[in-house]
């Protein structure tokens, strides 16, 4: 991997005259030194505020939570929900990185953007379009040549901080693709919200390259009524619920690249069809150099053709493997995030983040798939032969399957 090339362009900035201009938007302090040392005892205030959860997982787990550093890339609706949950639980530091100027499309499903629904209604009534002009290249907030429009991170940061003043919330300026590879090593956990599949793989690989410490990686995306989470915690020690006396157990993870390298014909017969559908759609977006969700009804024919091509190459029947209705639902949703689905996925992701940093309970390994239409949440475990696994046991947020590991 080339140094300094961590992430390709993520989301095309959108510009809409119906959105408010903000001058002198306050930014949270970006001093990482404020993160509390987890070797120090909890203060009386912390013990009082977090009393109920301390009763569940104990003082040591709460101290580990307080000492953790989280980087959230992309302030999507799901990421906002997950950040809300971990901030309320007392995670030590949350840093937001998203230089996308605020727009009605992304604001409407984000609980950390006040008046998001009003913004969308205003845009609709004014006849404005959320699509960027063909040759538009908006100047960044703060440019002397353009009105200041805050970024998603700048809007979400102060509102997230208000939820819990004992947690350090920071806004990282700039773009991730301009950071060097060591940047991710400043954090214990990286959450990547809605990004092209090549970017997901690249950021995951960069987390694995960090030499100073293990950096856990999560990617998450919500497409209308469906969504998925991927987790790579590398080698993760944890204590199983109710079996703490047995000592730590080890769960081994694989990278996203390795997980998706498994041929479809090796998937278990009951593998959730959303896993196939998302792979087809993400491959279509990759081939067309499109941003996630930048698909319409007019693309359905080409997507179905790609589905048939991928199924044939994998040696599986396309009609029984990748459901037409599911693909059509995801395509028609485009980039829309449903707030209710964001709340569910964000709740699962927040729970997994706390399991990760507290080392309490078996984490999801490695995909969580949710479909509100079917009403199910399923864990799929895609592990190449010899690629890891271990751990075992219950837990998670849905039905756990054997995955592709034999």
HELIX and SHEET records of a PDB file:
HELIX    1   1 UNK A   32  UNK A   34  5                                   3    
HELIX    2   2 UNK A   44  UNK A   49  1                                   6    
HELIX    3   3 UNK A   51  UNK A   66  1                                  16    
HELIX    4   4 UNK A   77  UNK A   89  1                                  13    
HELIX    5   5 UNK A  104  UNK A  107  1                                   4    
HELIX    6   6 UNK A  116  UNK A  125  1                                  10    
HELIX    7   7 UNK A  152  UNK A  163  1                                  12    
HELIX    8   8 UNK A  176  UNK A  178  5                                   3    
HELIX    9   9 UNK A  181  UNK A  186  5                                   6    
HELIX   10  10 UNK A  197  UNK A  209  1                                  13    
HELIX   11  11 UNK A  244  UNK A  246  5                                   3    
HELIX   12  12 UNK A  256  UNK A  259  1                                   4    
HELIX   13  13 UNK A  264  UNK A  266  5                                   3    
HELIX   14  14 UNK A  273  UNK A  287  1                                  15    
HELIX   15  15 UNK A  297  UNK A  299  5                                   3    
HELIX   16  16 UNK A  300  UNK A  314  1                                  15    
HELIX   17  17 UNK A  318  UNK A  321  1                                   4    
HELIX   18  18 UNK A  324  UNK A  333  1                                  10    
HELIX   19  19 UNK A  339  UNK A  358  1                                  20    
SHEET    1   A 9 UNK A 168  UNK A 171  0                                        
SHEET    2   A 9 UNK A  93  UNK A  97  1                                        
SHEET    3   A 9 UNK A  69  UNK A  73  1                                        
SHEET    4   A 9 UNK A 189  UNK A 193  1                                        
SHEET    5   A 9 UNK A 216  UNK A 223  1                                        
SHEET    6   A 9 UNK A 226  UNK A 232 -1                                        
SHEET    7   A 9 UNK A 367  UNK A 371 -1                                        
SHEET    8   A 9 UNK A 376  UNK A 380 -1                                        
SHEET    9   A 9 UNK A 399  UNK A 400  1                                        
SHEET    1   B 3 UNK A 235  UNK A 238  0                                        
SHEET    2   B 3 UNK A 249  UNK A 252 -1                                        
SHEET    3   B 3 UNK A 389  UNK A 390 -1                                        
END                                                                             
